[in-house]
Amino acid sequence: MFKLALGAGHGKTPAGKRCHKSLDPNETREWQLNDRICDYVEDALKDFDGVTVLRLDDSDDGQDDVALSARTGAANKWGADFYLSVHHNAAGRVFSGGGIEAYTHPKSSQESVLWRDALYSELIKQTGLVGNRSQPKATANFQVLRESKMPAVLLELGYMDSTVDVPVILSDDYARDCAAAIVAVIAERAKLERKAEESAT
């Protein structure tokens, strides 16, 4: 059984974790964007045998901003095979750059790097949101990457203050494309088999 630890980054309540008001009058929270993709990943994985998912965030309504140590602690205790943290980024100013980024820890295993590179490639293939990041496949000392005992990747799926990215990341089609890319990589790397379709009665 392949065990996926999946977390929508942040909760709904932290200040600043939202789309820039000048680009999105609703100021959509980052958690809403992250959670939507994670929900689609969870739902799509139900079509496969041999996989189970542990959600690490408050997937009900995002009101509880689950501590990072609690997330990694739960994943480690559960014995997850892979840890995936889903985020959207912000530059702190309105700009026209952006794009998808994928991170591993600087001292991560080669397995983490393989997961990162596969996820980035498939996400770009399915969404086209390349942007202008000089190092879209990067390393960072993020707590969830540092403290997780299994291969781990943190995704930044576009910028919430980019004039280019915001109209894209707000769309449901984009969220579904991101989820489809993530599921495709998980299915391939975990060697999952799609469930046989039930015959009509």
C-alpha positions in Angstrom: 0.0 0.0 0.0 1.5 3.4 -1.1 0.9 6.0 1.7 0.7 9.6 0.5 0.9 12.4 3.1 -0.8 15.4 1.5 -1.1 18.9 2.9 -2.7 22.1 1.6 -0.2 24.8 2.7 -1.3 27.1 5.5 -4.9 27.6 6.8 -7.4 30.2 5.9 -6.7 32.6 8.7 -3.0 33.8 8.5 -2.7 37.4 7.3 -1.4 38.0 3.8 -1.9 34.5 2.5 -4.2 35.6 -0.3 -4.4 36.9 -3.8 -3.6 40.6 -4.3 -6.8 42.6 -4.1 -6.0 44.6 -7.3 -5.9 41.3 -9.2 -8.6 39.5 -7.4 -11.3 41.6 -5.6 -12.3 38.5 -3.6 -8.8 38.2 -2.2 -9.0 34.4 -2.6 -7.1 32.8 0.3 -4.1 30.7 -0.5 -5.6 27.8 1.5 -8.7 27.8 -0.9 -6.4 27.4 -3.9 -4.3 24.7 -2.2 -7.2 22.8 -0.8 -9.1 22.7 -4.1 -6.1 21.0 -5.8 -5.6 18.6 -2.8 -9.2 17.7 -2.9 -9.0 16.9 -6.6 -5.9 14.8 -6.0 -7.6 12.8 -3.3 -10.7 12.2 -5.4 -8.7 11.1 -8.4 -6.6 8.7 -6.4 -9.8 6.8 -5.4 -9.7 5.4 -8.9 -6.5 3.5 -8.1 -5.8 0.4 -6.0 -3.0 0.3 -3.5 -2.9 3.9 -2.3 -4.1 5.7 0.8 -4.0 9.4 1.6 -3.5 11.2 4.9 -4.5 14.9 4.8 -2.2 16.9 7.0 -4.1 20.2 6.9 -7.6 21.2 8.2 -9.3 20.0 5.0 -12.8 20.8 6.4 -12.8 24.6 6.3 -9.2 25.7 6.8 -9.9 27.6 10.0 -7.3 25.6 11.9 -3.8 26.5 10.6 -2.2 23.2 11.5 1.3 23.6 12.8 4.1 22.4 10.5 5.6 20.3 13.3 2.2 18.6 13.7 2.1 17.9 10.0 5.5 16.3 9.7 5.0 14.5 13.0 1.7 12.9 11.7 3.4 11.9 8.4 6.4 10.4 10.1 4.3 8.5 12.7 2.0 7.2 9.9 5.0 6.0 7.9 4.2 7.8 4.7 6.0 6.9 1.5 5.8 10.4 0.1 5.1 13.8 1.5 3.6 16.5 -0.8 2.9 20.0 0.4 0.8 22.2 -2.0 1.2 26.0 -2.0 0.9 29.1 -4.0 3.5 31.8 -3.9 3.7 35.6 -3.5 6.4 38.1 -4.3 5.1 40.8 -2.0 4.4 43.1 -4.9 2.3 43.1 -8.0 4.5 42.0 -10.9 4.3 40.2 -14.3 6.6 37.3 -13.5 5.8 34.0 -11.8 5.3 30.4 -12.7 5.4 27.0 -11.0 8.3 26.1 -8.7 9.1 22.7 -7.0 11.3 22.3 -3.9 13.3 19.7 -2.1 15.5 20.1 0.9 19.2 20.8 0.2 20.1 17.6 1.9 17.3 15.5 0.6 17.6 12.1 -0.9 17.9 11.4 -4.6 14.5 9.9 -4.4 13.1 13.4 -3.4 14.8 15.0 -6.3 13.3 12.4 -8.7 9.9 13.1 -7.3 10.4 16.9 -7.6 11.7 16.8 -11.2 8.9 14.4 -12.3 6.2 16.6 -10.7 7.6 19.8 -12.2 7.8 18.4 -15.7 4.3 17.0 -15.6 2.8 20.1 -14.1 4.4 22.2 -16.9 3.3 19.7 -19.5 -0.3 19.9 -18.3 -0.6 23.6 -17.4 2.0 25.5 -19.4 2.6 27.8 -16.4 6.4 28.1 -16.9 6.8 31.7 -15.8 10.3 33.3 -15.5 11.8 31.6 -12.4 15.5 31.1 -12.9 15.5 28.0 -10.7 12.0 26.4 -11.0 13.4 23.2 -9.6 15.1 24.4 -6.4 16.1 23.5 -2.9 15.0 25.3 0.3 15.3 24.7 4.1 11.5 24.5 4.5 10.5 22.9 7.8 8.2 20.3 6.2 11.0 19.2 3.9 13.6 19.2 6.6 11.6 17.3 9.2 9.9 14.7 7.1 11.5 11.3 7.2 10.3 10.2 3.7 10.9 11.7 0.3 9.2 15.1 0.3 8.4 17.9 -2.2 6.9 21.3 -1.7 5.1 22.8 -4.8 4.5 26.5 -5.4 1.8 26.5 -8.1 1.9 30.1 -9.2 2.0 33.5 -7.7 -0.9 35.2 -6.1 0.4 38.7 -6.9 1.3 38.1 -10.6 -0.7 39.7 -13.3 0.0 36.7 -15.4 -0.6 33.9 -12.9 -3.6 35.1 -11.0 -6.2 34.7 -13.7 -4.8 31.2 -14.3 -4.6 30.0 -10.8 -8.1 31.2 -9.9 -9.6 29.0 -12.6 -11.0 25.5 -11.8 -9.5 24.1 -15.0 -6.0 25.0 -13.8 -6.7 23.3 -10.4 -7.9 20.2 -12.2 -4.9 20.2 -14.5 -2.5 20.5 -11.5 -4.2 17.6 -9.8 -4.2 15.5 -12.9 -0.4 16.1 -13.2 0.2 15.2 -9.6 -1.9 12.0 -9.8 -0.2 11.0 -13.1 3.2 11.2 -11.4 2.1 9.4 -8.2 0.5 6.6 -10.3 3.6 6.2 -12.4 6.2 6.4 -9.6 4.2 4.3 -7.1 3.2 1.8 -9.8 -0.5 2.1 -9.1 -3.1 0.1 -11.0 -6.3 1.8 -12.0 -9.3 0.0 -10.5 -11.3 -2.2 -12.8 -14.6 -0.5 -13.9 -17.7 -2.1 -12.3 -19.8 -3.7 -14.9 -23.4 -2.5 -15.3 -26.0 -4.6 -13.5 
